[in-house]
């Protein structure tokens, strides 16, 4: 398997270099257009009926520091706004779940 083959696979699946798929990008775009939004409203607006699927998207976007969850709901961070405006920015250093001591 070559790097080019792996890159082609992810391109075909519409997954960006940070692992964001269409559903994740739709969350960011919705928050950009609508501001702070509750989980229920966001899930309904985007048609994400499975709570587990939403949880994975939510956790990943939070880990990448693209969204924050506050008392008024989910909001785009400054990095999230940049991601939507500029396009994928390098966030690989935030992808791992391992914590360094």
C-alpha positions as a Markdown table, in Angstrom:
| # | Residue | x | y | z |
|---|---|---|---|---|
| 1 | Unk | 0.0 | 0.0 | 0.0 |
| 2 | Unk | 1.4 | 3.4 | -1.0 |
| 3 | Unk | 0.8 | 6.8 | 0.5 |
| 4 | Unk | -0.9 | 7.8 | -2.8 |
| 5 | Unk | -3.3 | 4.8 | -2.6 |
| 6 | Unk | -4.2 | 5.7 | 1.0 |
| 7 | Unk | -4.8 | 9.4 | 0.0 |
| 8 | Unk | -6.9 | 8.3 | -3.0 |
| 9 | Unk | -9.0 | 6.1 | -0.7 |
| 10 | Unk | -9.7 | 8.9 | 1.7 |
| 11 | Unk | -10.5 | 11.3 | -1.1 |
| 12 | Unk | -13.0 | 8.8 | -2.5 |
| 13 | Unk | -14.6 | 8.6 | 0.9 |
| 14 | Unk | -14.7 | 12.4 | 1.2 |
| 15 | Unk | -12.6 | 12.4 | 4.3 |
| 16 | Unk | -10.2 | 15.3 | 4.8 |
| 17 | Unk | -6.6 | 15.1 | 6.1 |
| 18 | Unk | -7.8 | 15.5 | 9.7 |
| 19 | Unk | -10.4 | 12.7 | 9.4 |
| 20 | Unk | -13.4 | 14.9 | 9.0 |
| 21 | Unk | -16.2 | 13.5 | 6.8 |
| 22 | Unk | -19.2 | 15.3 | 5.4 |
| 23 | Unk | -21.3 | 14.8 | 8.6 |
| 24 | Unk | -18.5 | 16.5 | 10.6 |
| 25 | Unk | -18.2 | 19.4 | 8.2 |
| 26 | Unk | -21.9 | 19.8 | 8.1 |
| 27 | Unk | -21.9 | 20.3 | 11.9 |
| 28 | Unk | -19.3 | 23.0 | 11.5 |
| 29 | Unk | -21.1 | 24.7 | 8.7 |
| 30 | Unk | -24.4 | 24.6 | 10.6 |
| 31 | Unk | -22.8 | 26.2 | 13.6 |
| 32 | Unk | -21.2 | 28.9 | 11.4 |
| 33 | Unk | -24.6 | 29.8 | 10.0 |
| 34 | Unk | -26.7 | 29.5 | 13.1 |
| 35 | Unk | -24.5 | 30.2 | 16.1 |
| 36 | Unk | -24.8 | 28.4 | 19.4 |
| 37 | Unk | -27.1 | 25.4 | 19.1 |
| 38 | Unk | -28.3 | 22.6 | 21.4 |
| 39 | Unk | -27.5 | 19.0 | 20.7 |
| 40 | Unk | -31.1 | 18.2 | 20.0 |
| 41 | Unk | -31.6 | 21.0 | 17.5 |
| 42 | Unk | -28.3 | 20.2 | 15.8 |
| 43 | Unk | -29.1 | 16.5 | 15.5 |
| 44 | Unk | -32.6 | 17.3 | 14.1 |
| 45 | Unk | -31.4 | 19.9 | 11.6 |
| 46 | Unk | -28.7 | 17.6 | 10.2 |
| 47 | Unk | -30.7 | 14.4 | 10.3 |
| 48 | Unk | -28.4 | 12.6 | 12.7 |
| 49 | Unk | -30.8 | 10.2 | 14.4 |
| 50 | Unk | -28.3 | 7.9 | 16.0 |
| 51 | Unk | -27.1 | 9.3 | 19.4 |
| 52 | Unk | -23.9 | 7.3 | 19.2 |
| 53 | Unk | -23.0 | 8.7 | 15.8 |
| 54 | Unk | -23.6 | 12.2 | 17.0 |
| 55 | Unk | -21.5 | 11.5 | 20.1 |
| 56 | Unk | -18.5 | 10.4 | 18.0 |
| 57 | Unk | -18.7 | 13.5 | 15.8 |
| 58 | Unk | -19.2 | 15.8 | 18.8 |
| 59 | Unk | -16.3 | 14.2 | 20.7 |
| 60 | Unk | -13.9 | 14.3 | 17.7 |
| 61 | Unk | -14.7 | 18.0 | 16.8 |
| 62 | Unk | -14.2 | 18.9 | 20.5 |
| 63 | Unk | -10.9 | 17.0 | 20.6 |
| 64 | Unk | -9.7 | 18.9 | 17.5 |
| 65 | Unk | -10.8 | 22.1 | 19.3 |
| 66 | Unk | -13.2 | 23.1 | 16.4 |
| 67 | Unk | -16.2 | 23.3 | 18.7 |
| 68 | Unk | -16.9 | 24.1 | 22.4 |
| 69 | Unk | -19.9 | 23.1 | 24.4 |
| 70 | Unk | -21.2 | 25.8 | 26.7 |
| 71 | Unk | -24.4 | 26.7 | 28.5 |
| 72 | Unk | -25.9 | 28.0 | 25.3 |
| 73 | Unk | -25.0 | 24.8 | 23.3 |
| 74 | Unk | -22.3 | 24.0 | 20.8 |
| 75 | Unk | -20.4 | 26.8 | 19.2 |
| 76 | Unk | -17.6 | 27.1 | 16.7 |
| 77 | Unk | -14.2 | 28.0 | 18.2 |
| 78 | Unk | -11.9 | 30.5 | 16.5 |
| 79 | Unk | -10.1 | 27.4 | 15.0 |
| 80 | Unk | -13.4 | 26.0 | 13.8 |
| 81 | Unk | -14.2 | 29.3 | 12.1 |
| 82 | Unk | -10.8 | 29.3 | 10.4 |
| 83 | Unk | -11.3 | 25.6 | 9.3 |
| 84 | Unk | -14.6 | 26.5 | 7.6 |
| 85 | Unk | -13.2 | 29.7 | 6.0 |
| 86 | Unk | -9.7 | 28.6 | 5.0 |
| 87 | Unk | -10.2 | 24.8 | 4.6 |
| 88 | Unk | -8.4 | 22.0 | 6.4 |
| 89 | Unk | -5.6 | 23.2 | 8.7 |
| 90 | Unk | -3.1 | 20.9 | 10.3 |
| 91 | Unk | -4.6 | 19.4 | 13.4 |
| 92 | Unk | -2.8 | 16.0 | 13.5 |
| 93 | Unk | -1.2 | 16.8 | 16.8 |
| 94 | Unk | -4.7 | 16.8 | 18.4 |
| 95 | Unk | -6.0 | 13.6 | 16.9 |
| 96 | Unk | -4.5 | 11.0 | 19.3 |
| 97 | Unk | -6.5 | 10.1 | 22.3 |
| 98 | Unk | -3.3 | 9.3 | 24.3 |
| 99 | Unk | -2.3 | 11.8 | 26.9 |
| 100 | Unk | 1.3 | 12.6 | 27.5 |
| 101 | Unk | 2.4 | 12.7 | 31.1 |
